[in-house]
Amino acid sequence: MKRDDLISMLDSARWYDLTQPLSIFSPPWPGEMPLQVHFFKRLTGSHGGGQGANGQLIEWSNNTGCHLVGPRAFHSGSRAIADIPLTDLSGEGVVVDVSDAVSDYGFYTPEMITDRVEVKEGDILIINTGYHKHAWDQPDVENPDAQGGIENKEFGYFVRHPGPSPDFFDWALKMKLKLIGVDCGCAEHPMNTNVRFMHGREFDKAEALLQENTGKSWEETFPPDEYQKLMHITVPKAGLLLAEGLGGEIDALNNQRAWFLIPPIPFMEVESSWTRIVALQAGEGGDDNNLFAGLAESELLDLTLPFSVQTPQWANYEPLSIRYTKRVGGLNFGLGRNNAHCKASFHLATHMDGEKHFWAAGRTIGEVPLDYWHGPGVIVDISDAVSDCSVYTPEMIEERVDLRNGDILLIKTGWHQYGWNSPDSDEFRYMIKHPGPSAEFSKWCVEREIKWLGIDCVAMEHPMNTIQRTMHPKTFAEANQKLIDQFGQDWDEMFPLDTYYQDMHLNLFPKSIVHAENLGKGIADADSGRYYVGAFIQRGMELASCWGRFVVFRES
């Protein structure tokens, strides 16, 4: 398929968001840390002559909200999230609606699924149990027999939801399924997890129902040693992935085939990670089979740096830290998972600066609809035309690539080669001496109706239009002299402070033109040209910025 045809096909496709919103009100997996959001600085909080930013520090458990469960969650010798290629996280599949056949503590079986949909070998299988009705953002489910006349959301979502039957995972492995996603708290039956021991009364109800229906106890149905071997050795070694906490537009795809993309934040040290889950079907008048074939033949080029405790953070922000709170061997019958609590500020690794980061009235990341984050765009390679602390101009962009109004614009300065995980890593050069846009650049972005921007260095701004100017006076003197040599003006003549301090934030975010920073990895192999661009960012409802997975589609 030709590049232009691929872009056109993706642009006309129907995109569905299967991700539930993430919030401080999202319940975590029972016993784990809920999302904590703390502002450690605000717009007026920066010293040194200029406005600051809304800077957030968050703490979270990776099993909160919509997330991918990697094999290392069960098997410590298996792949970390960052080791899983995008080819394992995308592909054709089906959503099956079994909500009419399951209820509290019940089971869904392979037969329930194959009676409703065709499942093909190697599919991604998304199971709609109907229990996303208990998600934190959904209306109450009335029940006159329950306390208060309504179902307890968290118990419905995490403790009472149905799960796979005893033969389900054997069937999934025979079918060589890539990934199984569920719209509830866990891809396992909750009574095959630590919930069994945390909520003994609920386990008694589940076992009583099982005895009534089958005449067997729970341990007769799920022999502990066999189940532990299945979930902690066989399933992870087979590469079968699990996604939990789906929601969003899942009902719109009931019993239909689609192309799925489940790209998590590429964590190096952990076992599970937030993800944005999307599904594609052909647009009006199109053919799904043609779409699926075109996507199967295309390549997803990953522009996302690995997310790690080693990743350097911006200036005075806090780096990523990870603390394991439980391990696979830590619970009765081996029903535990590896799980960590994490803490970080956003401005490290590959992330999207959202409107709220610099614009008080702007949208949070989670308030931005999915269709804003993907679309036609360009990568423009200007690496041969920039150097330490230099300035790039709109003309450099226009002369190298076919840029169209409304495009997403990704700029390749070549500074990705100095990133933390590169053989040529030079952290000071990467953070402090990268090139930046000229004075007219932000106005040009508005004129060209740029959708959003991305850059392969630490900031979309020139570093000397940020607090780095104050923190690094020697580097500023070098940059100022370079500007005089190139343009015949000193810094304050070309970039008056009241107009150009944090220019690309303060002048563009109120126009809803935001940007991604620290692009890397596959951008090294990307030539200047047109691409279809996607940013798959967690739907954080209180988040001013957030990490994500950044990709471009190109012909294979």
JOMOCOR-V820830 format. One record per residue. N is the residue number from 1. SS is DSSP state (hx for helix, st for strand, lp for the rest). PHI is phi in degrees with one decimal (* if undefined). Layout:
N:SS:PHI, N:SS:PHI
This chain:
1:lp:*, 2:lp:-72.1, 3:hx:-55.5, 4:hx:-63.2, 5:hx:-68.1, 6:hx:-63.5, 7:hx:-62.1, 8:hx:-63.0, 9:hx:-62.8, 10:hx:-70.4, 11:hx:-69.7, 12:hx:-93.0, 13:lp:-69.2, 14:st:-90.2, 15:st:-107.2, 16:st:-114.9, 17:st:-100.2, 18:lp:-102.8, 19:st:-105.8, 20:lp:-76.2, 21:lp:-61.2, 22:st:-108.9, 23:lp:-149.9, 24:lp:-62.3, 25:lp:-90.9, 26:lp:-67.5, 27:lp:-71.7, 28:lp:-81.5, 29:lp:-54.9, 30:lp:-48.6, 31:lp:91.8, 32:lp:-102.0, 33:lp:-80.6, 34:lp:-73.4, 35:lp:-61.6, 36:st:-117.2, 37:st:-122.3, 38:st:-132.0, 39:st:-82.0, 40:st:-96.8, 41:st:-157.8, 42:lp:-127.0, 43:lp:-57.0, 44:lp:-93.9, 45:lp:-94.4, 46:lp:-94.9, 47:lp:-99.6, 48:lp:95.1, 49:lp:86.6, 50:lp:150.7, 51:lp:-74.5, 52:lp:-96.2, 53:lp:-126.6, 54:lp:-81.1, 55:st:-104.6, 56:st:-115.5, 57:st:-114.6, 58:st:-124.3, 59:st:-125.7, 60:st:-161.6, 61:st:-105.3, 62:lp:-70.8, 63:lp:-94.6, 64:lp:-108.9, 65:lp:76.2, 66:lp:-77.1, 67:st:-149.6, 68:st:-96.1, 69:st:-98.3, 70:lp:-82.0, 71:hx:-62.1, 72:hx:-69.0, 73:hx:-61.9, 74:lp:-108.3, 75:lp:-131.2, 76:lp:-64.7, 77:lp:-91.9, 78:lp:-90.2, 79:lp:-66.9, 80:lp:-77.6, 81:hx:-57.1, 82:hx:-66.1, 83:hx:-85.5, 84:lp:-88.7, 85:lp:-71.7, 86:hx:-63.9, 87:hx:-64.7, 88:hx:-82.6, 89:hx:-114.9, 90:st:-147.3, 91:st:150.1, 92:st:-74.4, 93:st:-173.1, 94:st:-148.4, 95:st:-100.0, 96:st:-114.0, 97:st:-97.6, 98:lp:-111.4, 99:lp:-62.5, 100:lp:-79.1, 101:lp:-115.7, 102:lp:-126.8, 103:lp:-151.1, 104:lp:-51.5, 105:lp:68.3, 106:lp:-80.7, 107:st:-128.8, 108:st:-106.9, 109:lp:-117.6, 110:hx:-55.1, 111:hx:-66.4, 112:hx:-58.3, 113:hx:-76.1, 114:hx:-72.2, 115:lp:-70.1, 116:lp:-104.0, 117:lp:-141.9, 118:lp:-86.6, 119:lp:-106.7, 120:lp:-100.6, 121:lp:-57.9, 122:lp:85.4, 123:lp:-67.5, 124:st:-93.7, 125:st:-115.3, 126:st:-108.5, 127:st:-106.7, 128:st:-95.4, 129:lp:-81.2, 130:lp:88.5, 131:hx:-82.1, 132:hx:-66.5, 133:hx:-62.8, 134:hx:-95.6, 135:lp:-62.8, 136:lp:-60.0, 137:lp:-93.8, 138:lp:-97.3, 139:lp:-61.5, 140:lp:-62.4, 141:lp:-98.5, 142:st:-73.4, 143:lp:-154.5, 144:lp:-62.6, 145:lp:-88.0, 146:lp:-93.1, 147:hx:-60.0, 148:hx:76.9, 149:hx:78.6, 150:st:-135.2, 151:lp:-68.2, 152:lp:-76.5, 153:hx:-54.6, 154:hx:-68.8, 155:hx:-68.2, 156:hx:-63.2, 157:hx:-77.4, 158:hx:-107.4, 159:hx:-107.5, 160:lp:-108.0, 161:lp:-66.5, 162:lp:-70.0, 163:st:-145.4, 164:st:-70.0, 165:lp:-70.5, 166:lp:-57.6, 167:lp:-95.9, 168:hx:-65.0, 169:hx:-71.1, 170:hx:-61.0, 171:hx:-63.7, 172:hx:-61.3, 173:hx:-70.1, 174:hx:-64.2, 175:lp:-80.2, 176:lp:54.4, 177:lp:-61.0, 178:lp:-74.3, 179:st:-157.5, 180:st:-120.1, 181:st:-117.6, 182:st:-131.7, 183:lp:-99.3, 184:lp:-143.0, 185:lp:-69.7, 186:lp:-155.2, 187:lp:-79.5, 188:lp:-93.0, 189:lp:-67.6, 190:hx:-57.6, 191:hx:-82.8, 192:hx:-106.8, 193:lp:-129.5, 194:lp:-67.0, 195:hx:-58.3, 196:hx:-55.4, 197:hx:-92.9, 198:hx:-73.9, 199:lp:-130.5, 200:hx:-59.6, 201:hx:-63.6, 202:hx:-69.7, 203:hx:-63.0, 204:hx:-60.3, 205:hx:-65.0, 206:hx:-64.2, 207:hx:-69.1, 208:hx:-61.6, 209:hx:-65.0, 210:hx:-64.1, 211:hx:-61.0, 212:hx:-64.4, 213:hx:-86.0, 214:hx:-125.8, 215:lp:77.4, 216:lp:-115.9, 217:lp:-79.4, 218:hx:-64.0, 219:hx:-73.7, 220:hx:-69.7, 221:hx:-75.3, 222:lp:-124.9, 223:lp:-53.7, 224:hx:-54.6, 225:hx:-64.9, 226:hx:-66.1, 227:hx:-67.2, 228:hx:-61.8, 229:hx:-64.5, 230:hx:-60.6, 231:hx:-83.5, 232:hx:-104.1, 233:hx:-129.9, 234:hx:-65.2, 235:hx:-63.1, 236:hx:-64.9, 237:hx:-68.2, 238:hx:-76.4, 239:lp:87.0, 240:lp:-68.5, 241:st:-102.3, 242:st:-126.8, 243:st:-126.2, 244:st:-128.8, 245:lp:81.8, 246:st:-69.5, 247:lp:-170.2, 248:lp:57.6, 249:lp:-93.2, 250:hx:-58.1, 251:hx:-65.6, 252:hx:-70.0, 253:hx:-113.8, 254:lp:-53.5, 255:lp:58.6, 256:st:-128.9, 257:st:-89.6, 258:st:-158.8, 259:st:-101.4, 260:st:-112.4, 261:st:-136.5, 262:st:-126.8, 263:st:-96.3, 264:st:-78.8, 265:lp:-61.0, 266:lp:-79.6, 267:st:-66.6, 268:lp:-86.1, 269:lp:-102.9, 270:lp:-121.0, 271:lp:-103.8, 272:st:-140.1, 273:st:-160.4, 274:st:-57.0, 275:st:-148.8, 276:st:-105.8, 277:st:-106.8, 278:st:-126.7, 279:st:-133.1, 280:st:-123.9, 281:st:-130.1, 282:lp:-62.4, 283:lp:-71.3, 284:lp:-55.1, 285:lp:82.9, 286:lp:-90.6, 287:lp:-120.5, 288:hx:-57.9, 289:hx:-63.1, 290:hx:-66.7, 291:hx:-61.1, 292:hx:-63.4, 293:hx:-66.0, 294:hx:-63.5, 295:hx:-71.2, 296:hx:-63.7, 297:hx:-86.9, 298:st:-89.1, 299:st:-119.4, 300:st:-96.2, 301:st:-93.0, 302:st:-86.4, 303:lp:-104.7, 304:st:-105.7, 305:lp:-68.5, 306:lp:-57.0, 307:st:-96.2, 308:lp:-151.7, 309:lp:-64.8, 310:lp:-85.8, 311:lp:-67.4, 312:lp:-71.3, 313:st:-101.1, 314:lp:-66.2, 315:lp:32.7, 316:lp:-97.6, 317:lp:-86.0, 318:lp:-93.7, 319:lp:-74.0, 320:lp:-73.6, 321:st:-131.2, 322:st:-132.6, 323:st:-132.2, 324:st:-71.8, 325:st:-108.5, 326:st:-156.7, 327:lp:-128.9, 328:lp:-62.8, 329:lp:-91.4, 330:lp:-94.0, 331:lp:-132.5, 332:hx:-52.6, 333:hx:61.8, 334:hx:65.9, 335:lp:-89.7, 336:lp:-80.6, 337:lp:-128.2, 338:lp:-72.1, 339:st:-152.4, 340:st:-125.6, 341:st:-99.6, 342:st:-122.6, 343:st:-145.5, 344:st:-168.8, 345:st:-95.1, 346:lp:-78.2, 347:lp:-90.6, 348:st:-147.2, 349:lp:57.4, 350:lp:-80.2, 351:st:-148.6, 352:st:-106.7, 353:st:-77.1, 354:lp:-87.3, 355:hx:-55.4, 356:hx:-67.6, 357:hx:-61.0, 358:lp:-129.8, 359:lp:-120.6, 360:lp:-60.4, 361:lp:-91.7, 362:lp:-76.2, 363:lp:-81.1, 364:lp:-74.3, 365:hx:-56.3, 366:hx:-70.9, 367:hx:-85.1, 368:lp:-86.2, 369:lp:-69.6, 370:hx:-56.3, 371:hx:-67.0, 372:hx:-71.6, 373:lp:-87.2, 374:st:-136.4, 375:st:159.7, 376:st:-63.9, 377:st:-167.3, 378:st:-135.8, 379:st:-108.6, 380:st:-120.1, 381:st:-93.6, 382:lp:-114.0, 383:lp:-62.2, 384:lp:-81.5, 385:lp:-114.1, 386:lp:-125.4, 387:lp:-148.7, 388:lp:-51.1, 389:lp:64.3, 390:lp:-79.2, 391:st:-117.7, 392:st:-108.1, 393:lp:-124.4, 394:hx:-57.2, 395:hx:-61.2, 396:hx:-61.1, 397:hx:-71.6, 398:hx:-60.9, 399:lp:-81.0, 400:lp:-111.7, 401:lp:-150.8, 402:lp:-84.9, 403:lp:-84.0, 404:lp:-120.5, 405:lp:-55.1, 406:lp:89.3, 407:lp:-71.0, 408:st:-84.8, 409:st:-117.0, 410:st:-112.3, 411:st:-107.3, 412:st:-103.5, 413:lp:-86.4, 414:lp:93.1, 415:hx:-73.8, 416:hx:-58.0, 417:hx:-69.2, 418:hx:-101.1, 419:lp:-67.1, 420:lp:-61.8, 421:lp:-102.8, 422:lp:-98.7, 423:lp:-59.4, 424:lp:-102.2, 425:lp:-53.9, 426:lp:-146.2, 427:hx:-63.8, 428:hx:-65.4, 429:hx:-64.4, 430:hx:-65.0, 431:hx:-86.0, 432:hx:-115.5, 433:lp:-113.3, 434:lp:-69.6, 435:lp:-72.1, 436:st:-150.5, 437:st:-75.1, 438:lp:-76.3, 439:lp:-62.3, 440:lp:-87.4, 441:hx:-63.9, 442:hx:-65.9, 443:hx:-64.4, 444:hx:-63.3, 445:hx:-60.2, 446:hx:-66.9, 447:hx:-61.8, 448:lp:-87.4, 449:lp:54.5, 450:lp:-57.4, 451:lp:-73.2, 452:lp:-157.5, 453:st:-119.9, 454:st:-146.6, 455:st:-143.8, 456:lp:-97.2, 457:lp:-141.8, 458:lp:-73.3, 459:lp:-150.6, 460:lp:-73.1, 461:lp:-73.7, 462:lp:-67.4, 463:hx:-58.4, 464:hx:-85.2, 465:hx:-105.4, 466:lp:-129.7, 467:lp:-63.5, 468:hx:-61.6, 469:hx:-59.0, 470:hx:-75.3, 471:hx:-76.1, 472:lp:-133.8, 473:hx:-62.7, 474:hx:-65.6, 475:hx:-65.9, 476:hx:-62.3, 477:hx:-61.2, 478:hx:-66.8, 479:hx:-66.2, 480:hx:-62.8, 481:hx:-67.2, 482:hx:-63.2, 483:hx:-65.5, 484:hx:-61.1, 485:hx:-64.3, 486:hx:-83.3, 487:hx:-122.4, 488:lp:74.6, 489:lp:-130.8, 490:lp:-84.7, 491:hx:-60.0, 492:hx:-72.6, 493:hx:-75.2, 494:hx:-80.8, 495:lp:-124.2, 496:lp:-54.9, 497:hx:-56.0, 498:hx:-68.1, 499:hx:-103.9, 500:hx:-119.0, 501:lp:-65.4, 502:lp:48.1, 503:hx:-51.7, 504:hx:-71.5, 505:hx:-94.0, 506:hx:-70.8, 507:lp:-92.6, 508:lp:-108.9, 509:hx:-61.3, 510:hx:-64.6, 511:hx:-95.4, 512:lp:61.7, 513:lp:-110.4, 514:lp:-103.3, 515:st:-151.9, 516:st:-100.7, 517:st:-125.9, 518:lp:66.8, 519:st:-63.8, 520:lp:-166.8, 521:hx:51.2, 522:hx:-67.7, 523:hx:-64.2, 524:hx:-61.4, 525:hx:-101.1, 526:lp:-99.7, 527:lp:-85.3, 528:lp:-60.6, 529:st:162.0, 530:st:-90.4, 531:st:-144.4, 532:st:-99.5, 533:st:-111.2, 534:st:-136.0, 535:st:-116.9, 536:st:-109.9, 537:st:-115.7, 538:lp:-57.8, 539:lp:-83.1, 540:st:-76.1, 541:lp:-72.9, 542:lp:-107.4, 543:lp:-93.5, 544:lp:-79.3, 545:st:-146.1, 546:st:-166.6, 547:st:-75.1, 548:st:-166.5, 549:st:-117.4, 550:st:-115.4, 551:st:-137.2, 552:st:-127.3, 553:st:-95.6, 554:st:-146.0, 555:st:-63.9, 556:lp:-69.1
